[in-house]
Amino acid sequence: MLYKLPISPSWFSSSTRKRLRRRATIPIEVGDATQAEILEHFGLSRALGLVVTIPDPRTSQIIIRQAKRLAPHVPIVARARYHQH
């Protein structure tokens, strides 16, 4: 799916995402980024950057590895995880 959205986390309600879509300014792709085919379909090689906000560190690592393999020139910003002691 291709949405033209301002940056909007997926935890926004469906109605909020729909409202934001109407005021769209930035194209955002939604799909399973662990799959190379999805990243290719969304044009990762032409992207200005990739933002990974998945809370699961293993899934994030898979996405980052796929992205680096497919488009090593694309900058990646990823959510960092920290442990509370």
Backbone torsions as a table, in degrees:
resi	resn	phi	psi	omega
1	MET	NA	144.3	174.5
2	LEU	-119.4	120.9	175.2
3	TYR	-117.0	144.3	169.9
4	LYS	-99.6	98.2	-175.0
5	LEU	-126.6	148.4	163.7
6	PRO	-68.7	164.2	-179.6
7	ILE	-57.3	120.1	-177.2
8	SER	-145.4	114.0	-178.7
9	PRO	-58.4	150.4	-176.7
10	SER	-66.5	-16.0	-179.3
11	TRP	-80.0	-1.2	172.1
12	PHE	-64.4	149.9	178.9
13	SER	-65.9	160.4	179.6
14	SER	-57.9	-42.8	-178.7
15	SER	-66.0	-36.2	178.2
16	THR	-67.5	-42.8	178.6
17	ARG	-62.1	-40.8	178.6
18	LYS	-62.3	-42.5	180.0
19	ARG	-64.1	-42.7	179.0
20	LEU	-64.8	-36.9	179.0
21	ARG	-58.2	-35.2	-179.7
22	ARG	-67.5	-26.0	-179.8
23	ARG	-102.8	26.6	-169.0
24	ALA	-57.0	140.9	174.6
25	THR	-136.7	-28.3	-176.6
26	ILE	-120.9	125.1	178.6
27	PRO	-70.0	131.2	179.2
28	ILE	-125.1	131.9	177.7
29	GLU	-97.7	141.7	178.6
30	VAL	-125.4	125.0	179.8
31	GLY	176.6	179.4	-179.3
32	ASP	-81.3	96.3	-174.7
33	ALA	-73.7	-3.3	174.3
34	THR	-76.6	-14.3	-178.4
35	GLN	-95.0	120.2	-179.3
36	ALA	-55.6	-38.2	-178.6
37	GLU	-61.2	-36.6	179.5
38	ILE	-68.5	-45.8	179.3
39	LEU	-61.0	-39.9	177.5
40	GLU	-66.5	-44.4	179.7
41	HIS	-59.1	-38.4	-179.0
42	PHE	-80.3	-0.9	175.1
43	GLY	77.8	38.9	-178.8
44	LEU	-53.2	-38.2	-176.8
45	SER	-63.8	-20.1	178.9
46	ARG	-102.5	-0.7	-175.1
47	ALA	-71.9	151.3	174.4
48	LEU	-82.3	-17.6	178.8
49	GLY	178.9	166.5	178.1
50	LEU	-129.4	130.2	177.1
51	VAL	-112.3	123.4	-179.8
52	VAL	-112.6	116.8	-177.6
53	THR	-120.1	16.9	179.8
54	ILE	-62.9	130.4	-178.9
55	PRO	-73.8	-16.6	-179.3
56	ASP	-87.0	117.9	-176.4
57	PRO	-61.8	-36.0	-179.9
58	ARG	-66.5	-42.2	178.2
59	THR	-65.0	-41.3	177.1
60	SER	-59.3	-42.9	179.4
61	GLN	-62.6	-39.6	177.9
62	ILE	-62.1	-46.6	-179.5
63	ILE	-61.5	-45.9	-178.2
64	ILE	-64.2	-42.4	177.5
65	ARG	-61.4	-45.3	178.9
66	GLN	-59.5	-47.4	-176.8
67	ALA	-63.4	-43.2	179.6
68	LYS	-65.1	-35.6	178.6
69	ARG	-68.5	-42.0	-175.6
70	LEU	-81.3	-35.5	-174.7
71	ALA	-147.6	75.1	-175.8
72	PRO	-62.1	-18.2	-178.6
73	HIS	-84.1	-11.6	-176.3
74	VAL	-84.5	123.9	178.1
75	PRO	-66.2	144.5	-179.5
76	ILE	-123.6	131.5	172.2
77	VAL	-114.7	124.3	-176.4
78	ALA	-126.7	147.9	175.8
79	ARG	-64.8	133.0	177.3
80	ALA	-96.2	150.0	179.4
81	ARG	-113.9	140.0	176.5
82	TYR	-129.4	155.0	-179.5
83	HIS	-104.5	137.7	173.4
84	GLN	-94.8	135.9	-178.3
85	HIS	-102.5	NA	NA
